[in-house]
Amino acid sequence: MKELIERQLYKPSLVMAMLTLMQLMVSLDFNMGQVTLVALAKGMRSARHIVSRTGCCGTV
């Protein structure tokens, strides 16, 4: 298990995601309800951006 964790920590995408989450939690005083809402809002904004860039709008 220790080796698995050590291997994963060297992946920049994982480390950056962990640091972003930690920064968000600190800024919201570790309020998990607010952290969840902010994370969902950011995820939805990112998904909307990806959909708009690919031209897939979901309409026929």
VEXLOFI-233466 format. One record per atom (N, C-alpha, C): residue in three letters; x, y, z. Coordinates in steps of 0.2 Angstrom, whole numbers, padded with zeros to 4 digits, always signed. Layout:
BEGIN
ALAXYZ ...
end
This chain:
BEGIN
MET+0004-0006+0000 MET+0000+0000+0000 MET+0004+0006+0000 LYS+0010+0006+0004 LYS+0014+0012+0004 LYS+0017+0013-0002 GLU+0019+0008-0006 GLU+0022+0009-0013 GLU+0017+0012-0018 LEU+0011+0010-0017 LEU+0006+0013-0021 LEU+0005+0020-0020 ILE+0005+0022-0014 ILE+0004+0029-0012 ILE+0010+0033-0014 GLU+0016+0031-0013 GLU+0022+0034-0016 GLU+0022+0035-0023 ARG+0020+0030-0027 ARG+0019+0031-0034 ARG+0014+0036-0036 GLN+0009+0036-0033 GLN+0003+0041-0035 GLN+0005+0048-0033 LEU+0009+0049-0028 LEU+0011+0056-0026 LEU+0016+0059-0031 TYR+0019+0056-0035 TYR+0023+0058-0040 TYR+0020+0060-0047 LYS+0013+0060-0047 LYS+0009+0062-0053 LYS+0007+0069-0051 PRO+0009+0074-0056 PRO+0007+0081-0054 PRO+0000+0082-0054 SER-0004+0079-0058 SER-0011+0080-0059 SER-0014+0078-0052 LEU-0012+0073-0049 LEU-0015+0071-0042 LEU-0013+0076-0037 VAL-0006+0078-0037 VAL-0004+0082-0032 VAL-0007+0089-0032 MET-0008+0092-0038 MET-0011+0098-0039 MET-0018+0098-0037 ALA-0022+0093-0039 ALA-0029+0092-0036 ALA-0029+0092-0029 MET-0025+0088-0025 MET-0025+0088-0018 MET-0023+0095-0015 LEU-0018+0099-0018 LEU-0017+0105-0016 LEU-0022+0110-0017 THR-0026+0110-0022 THR-0031+0114-0023 THR-0037+0113-0018 LEU-0038+0106-0017 LEU-0044+0105-0012 LEU-0042+0107-0005 MET-0035+0106-0003 MET-0033+0108+0003 MET-0034+0116+0004 GLN-0032+0120-0001 GLN-0032+0127-0001 GLN-0040+0129-0001 LEU-0044+0126-0004 LEU-0051+0127-0004 LEU-0054+0126+0003 MET-0052+0120+0006 MET-0054+0119+0013 MET-0052+0124+0018 VAL-0046+0126+0017 VAL-0043+0131+0022 VAL-0047+0138+0021 SER-0048+0140+0015 SER-0052+0146+0014 SER-0059+0146+0016 LEU-0062+0140+0016 LEU-0069+0140+0019 LEU-0069+0137+0026 ASP-0064+0137+0030 ASP-0064+0135+0037 ASP-0066+0128+0038 PHE-0064+0123+0033 PHE-0066+0116+0033 PHE-0073+0115+0034 ASN-0077+0119+0031 ASN-0084+0118+0031 ASN-0086+0113+0025 MET-0087+0107+0026 MET-0088+0102+0021 MET-0094+0104+0016 GLY-0099+0107+0019 GLY-0105+0108+0015 GLY-0103+0114+0010 GLN-0100+0119+0012 GLN-0097+0124+0007 GLN-0092+0121+0002 VAL-0088+0117+0005 VAL-0083+0114+0000 VAL-0086+0110-0005 THR-0091+0106-0003 THR-0094+0102-0008 THR-0098+0107-0013 LEU-0101+0112-0011 LEU-0105+0116-0016 LEU-0100+0120-0021 VAL-0094+0122-0018 VAL-0090+0126-0022 VAL-0086+0121-0027 ALA-0085+0115-0025 ALA-0082+0110-0029 ALA-0087+0108-0035 LEU-0093+0107-0033 LEU-0098+0106-0038 LEU-0099+0111-0043 ALA-0099+0117-0041 ALA-0100+0123-0045 ALA-0094+0124-0050 LYS-0088+0123-0047 LYS-0082+0123-0052 LYS-0082+0117-0057 GLY-0084+0111-0055 GLY-0085+0106-0059 GLY-0090+0107-0065 MET-0095+0110-0063 MET-0100+0111-0068 MET-0098+0117-0073 ARG-0094+0122-0070 ARG-0092+0127-0075 ARG-0086+0124-0079 SER-0082+0119-0077 SER-0077+0116-0081 SER-0080+0112-0086 ALA-0086+0108-0085 ALA-0089+0104-0089 ALA-0092+0108-0095 ARG-0095+0114-0093 ARG-0099+0118-0098 ARG-0093+0121-0103 HIS-0088+0123-0100 HIS-0082+0125-0104 HIS-0080+0120-0109 ILE-0079+0114-0107 ILE-0077+0108-0111 ILE-0082+0107-0117 VAL-0089+0107-0115 VAL-0094+0106-0120 VAL-0094+0111-0125 SER-0093+0117-0123 SER-0094+0123-0127 SER-0088+0123-0132 ARG-0082+0121-0130 ARG-0076+0120-0134 ARG-0077+0115-0139 THR-0080+0109-0138 THR-0080+0104-0142 THR-0086+0105-0147 GLY-0091+0109-0146 GLY-0096+0111-0150 GLY-0102+0106-0149 CYS-0102+0102-0144 CYS-0107+0097-0143 CYS-0112+0101-0138 CYS-0117+0103-0140 CYS-0122+0107-0136 CYS-0128+0103-0134 GLY-0129+0097-0136 GLY-0134+0092-0134 GLY-0141+0094-0137 THR-0141+0098-0141 THR-0148+0099-0145 THR-0147+0096-0152 VAL-0153+0094-0154 VAL-0154+0091-0161 VAL-0156+0096-0166 
end
